[in-house]
Amino acid sequence: MRRTLLVALAAGLLLSSCGSQPLTPITPPPTTTSTPDVNRYEDGWLCFTVEVPTGWIVDGVPGGFASFSASKASFNIANVYLGETPTLEQALDELERGSSSQIQEVRDVAVDGQPALWVTLAPDAEFQFVATVIAPDCGGGHHALFISARGTNRGELEMFLTQIHLME
């Protein structure tokens, strides 16, 4: 009886100290995270940023090129000068000059909302895929970016392209 009275008294004190505020259940913090750690690479001259997982090898020359690799896959972003007002047609012409016999497919895509071209090359080409986009003017004029992939598949390049953000 004494124990029941003490439990009732403790419960009454607890409830009266809470006032009219509802009790919030305590939830343990999650033990795993659903997103991997990422590093952000920014090139203000080429007007893009890209997020890549921690542990990838990143190399580049601001205004010239950037290279991202992990395991067998590598992605390169290069600035290709096509004149003062470059177009996707000029970019495709430039690519055809260097690898016309190896182009298997050309299709329209978007990179960060900007129109782009996806080019699939022959399996024995230096790169399997190339996407080209005209970067917005972020101070130095519009310019063509060639985003190429080696040692990877179509889905991995598509995922990489979603991580590219063009700066204005």
VENBEL-V759790 format. One record per residue. RES is the residue in three letters. OMEGA is omega in whole degrees, 0 to 359 (NA if undefined). D_FIRST is the distance of its C-alpha to the first C-alpha in Angstrom with 2 decimals. Layout:
[[RES & OMEGA & D_FIRST] [RES & OMEGA & D_FIRST]]
//
This chain:
[[MET & 180 & 0.00] [ARG & 179 & 3.81] [ARG & 179 & 5.40] [THR & 179 & 5.11] [LEU & 179 & 6.21] [LEU & 179 & 8.71] [VAL & 180 & 9.98] [ALA & 179 & 10.55] [LEU & 179 & 12.23] [ALA & 179 & 14.28] [ALA & 179 & 15.36] [GLY & 178 & 16.39] [LEU & 180 & 18.35] [LEU & 181 & 19.97] [LEU & 181 & 21.06] [SER & 179 & 22.38] [SER & 179 & 24.34] [CYS & 182 & 25.99] [GLY & 183 & 27.44] [SER & 181 & 29.31] [GLN & 179 & 30.59] [PRO & 177 & 29.78] [LEU & 178 & 28.21] [THR & 179 & 30.87] [PRO & 178 & 30.13] [ILE & 180 & 31.30] [THR & 179 & 34.20] [PRO & 179 & 35.58] [PRO & 179 & 39.28] [PRO & 181 & 41.82] [THR & 178 & 43.03] [THR & 176 & 46.58] [THR & 183 & 49.06] [SER & 179 & 51.22] [THR & 179 & 54.28] [PRO & 175 & 56.35] [ASP & 181 & 57.40] [VAL & 173 & 60.74] [ASN & 180 & 63.57] [ARG & 177 & 65.65] [TYR & 180 & 69.43] [GLU & 176 & 71.44] [ASP & 181 & 75.21] [GLY & 178 & 76.33] [TRP & 179 & 79.96] [LEU & 173 & 79.37] [CYS & 175 & 76.77] [PHE & 168 & 73.89] [THR & 177 & 70.49] [VAL & 177 & 68.85] [GLU & 179 & 65.46] [VAL & 179 & 65.49] [PRO & 175 & 62.76] [THR & 180 & 62.23] [GLY & 176 & 64.39] [TRP & 176 & 67.39] [ILE & 182 & 70.69] [VAL & 179 & 72.04] [ASP & 177 & 75.59] [GLY & 175 & 77.97] [VAL & 181 & 80.48] [PRO & 181 & 79.55] [GLY & 182 & 81.96] [GLY & 182 & 83.22] [PHE & 172 & 80.73] [ALA & 182 & 77.20] [SER & 181 & 76.14] [PHE & 181 & 72.68] [SER & 176 & 72.11] [ALA & 180 & 69.47] [SER & 181 & 70.25] [LYS & 185 & 73.34] [ALA & 173 & 72.99] [SER & 179 & 74.65] [PHE & 180 & 75.14] [ASN & 174 & 77.82] [ILE & 183 & 78.39] [ALA & 175 & 81.94] [ASN & 178 & 83.85] [VAL & 182 & 87.13] [TYR & 180 & 89.68] [LEU & 181 & 91.25] [GLY & 185 & 92.87] [GLU & 181 & 91.76] [THR & 184 & 90.19] [PRO & 177 & 89.02] [THR & 177 & 88.16] [LEU & 178 & 86.40] [GLU & 177 & 89.78] [GLN & 179 & 91.21] [ALA & 178 & 88.26] [LEU & 177 & 88.85] [ASP & 180 & 92.60] [GLU & 179 & 91.84] [LEU & 179 & 89.61] [GLU & 178 & 92.24] [ARG & 182 & 94.91] [GLY & 185 & 93.01] [SER & 185 & 91.65] [SER & 182 & 93.28] [SER & 183 & 93.81] [GLN & 180 & 90.16] [ILE & 180 & 88.52] [GLN & 184 & 86.97] [GLU & 172 & 84.94] [VAL & 178 & 84.54] [ARG & 179 & 81.88] [ASP & 175 & 80.40] [VAL & 175 & 76.93] [ALA & 173 & 75.12] [VAL & 183 & 73.88] [ASP & 177 & 71.41] [GLY & 180 & 72.81] [GLN & 176 & 76.43] [PRO & 181 & 78.97] [ALA & 175 & 79.71] [LEU & 175 & 81.57] [TRP & 180 & 80.19] [VAL & 175 & 82.88] [THR & 182 & 82.42] [LEU & 179 & 84.93] [ALA & 181 & 86.28] [PRO & 181 & 84.16] [ASP & 178 & 86.67] [ALA & 180 & 86.69] [GLU & 176 & 85.38] [PHE & 179 & 82.44] [GLN & 184 & 81.03] [PHE & 173 & 80.02] [VAL & 171 & 80.98] [ALA & 179 & 79.51] [THR & 181 & 81.46] [VAL & 174 & 80.40] [ILE & 182 & 82.09] [ALA & 177 & 79.80] [PRO & 178 & 79.60] [ASP & 177 & 81.46] [CYS & 177 & 79.16] [GLY & 183 & 81.97] [GLY & 181 & 84.50] [GLY & 177 & 85.46] [HIS & 178 & 84.51] [HIS & 181 & 84.77] [ALA & 172 & 84.26] [LEU & 174 & 81.42] [PHE & 181 & 81.88] [ILE & 185 & 78.58] [SER & 182 & 79.32] [ALA & 179 & 77.30] [ARG & 176 & 78.17] [GLY & 184 & 76.36] [THR & 179 & 73.91] [ASN & 183 & 73.56] [ARG & 182 & 73.73] [GLY & 180 & 69.96] [GLU & 176 & 69.48] [LEU & 177 & 72.20] [GLU & 179 & 70.73] [MET & 179 & 67.37] [PHE & 181 & 69.19] [LEU & 178 & 71.04] [THR & 180 & 67.77] [GLN & 180 & 66.92] [ILE & 177 & 70.17] [HIS & 181 & 70.11] [LEU & 182 & 73.41] [MET & 176 & 73.65] [GLU & NA & 75.71]]
//
